[in-house]
Amino acid sequence: MPAEDQRLRALLDAQTRLVRATEAERALGEDAQAWLEAGGLGSGDAAELAALGPRRLLVYRRHVRRALHRAVRQEIPRTAARLGPAFAPWVERWIDEESPRSRYFRDVAFELVAWAVPQWREGSEVPAYLCDLARHELAYFDVASAPDEDREGPLLVDTDRSTGEAPDPRAIALDRGVRFAASARLCRYDHAVHRLDAALEARDEPAREPTALLAYRDAEHDVHFLELTPLAAGILGALLRGEPLGQAVVGACAAQGHPLDPAVTHSTAALLGDLLERGAIVGGEAC
């Protein structure tokens, strides 16, 4: 690597250390130049930066950290509000121990929650339902930002041999899968967090019960969450994995210990018809 490229890399690394290193504020107050050189910065650049003084050097650190706090709070506002005074320390711990990997602010909360949830589940200081609430809030952003459905090309390519005409592209068959909208997601939680009061000042607690929601975005780009029965969740989960409709129904009934009777057939048909109308599914898969 050319010398100038190495110098630029060292400067970038120094900026990263200024933001991430837990000892940065203390070390800059004691011997800024030595600390900067220890991180790989050349003595000339280290001396020039150290001459700015700790206060000026730490402006960037505090600015970036405040921006990360705001980005997380914007995407999980209700979780942040319920964490209360513990919110800021959790964000600081994440920055110290993990820090964002993505270059996009929209990914910050997703990365923090992925890091924090295992710790929240193991500890007792954070209410257990907040793991689900954080994931539920992020599901909204995930669905809202999903790509639009690509509707180019037929969903089914067979023709009706009796008429020579193409079938209804929205037709769904037992031996084929179902094509979901690009925004559709199956969300599973241990708590019914979707029933919580949405106000930031609310502090009600959800029932602890297995919960399955189908999240999707409608034609007006509004995000919706549809609560599912265990059987419906089993069927839709299998369909989202790519299983044919018939196989998905049989497997879900077996898993739930539910008889495969006409009521299941009718309710499944009604569910798929409703999801077609909602735009959560767009038809059957091609052969």
Secondary structure, 3 states (H helix, E strand, C coil): CCHHHHHHHHHHHHHHHHHHCCCHHHHHHHHHHHHHHHCCCCHHHHHHHHCCCHHHHHHHHHHHHHHHHHHHHHHCHHHHHHHHHHHHHHHHHHHHHCCCCCCCHHHHHHHHHHHHHHHHHHCCCCCCHHHHHHHHHHHHHHHHCCCCCCCCCCCCCCCCCCCCCCCCCCCCCCCCCEEECCCCEEEEEEECHHHCCCCCCCCCCCCEEEEEEEEEECCCCCEEEEECCHHHHHHHHHHHCCCCHHHHHHHHHHHHCCCCCHHHHHHHHHHHHHHHHHCCEEEECCC
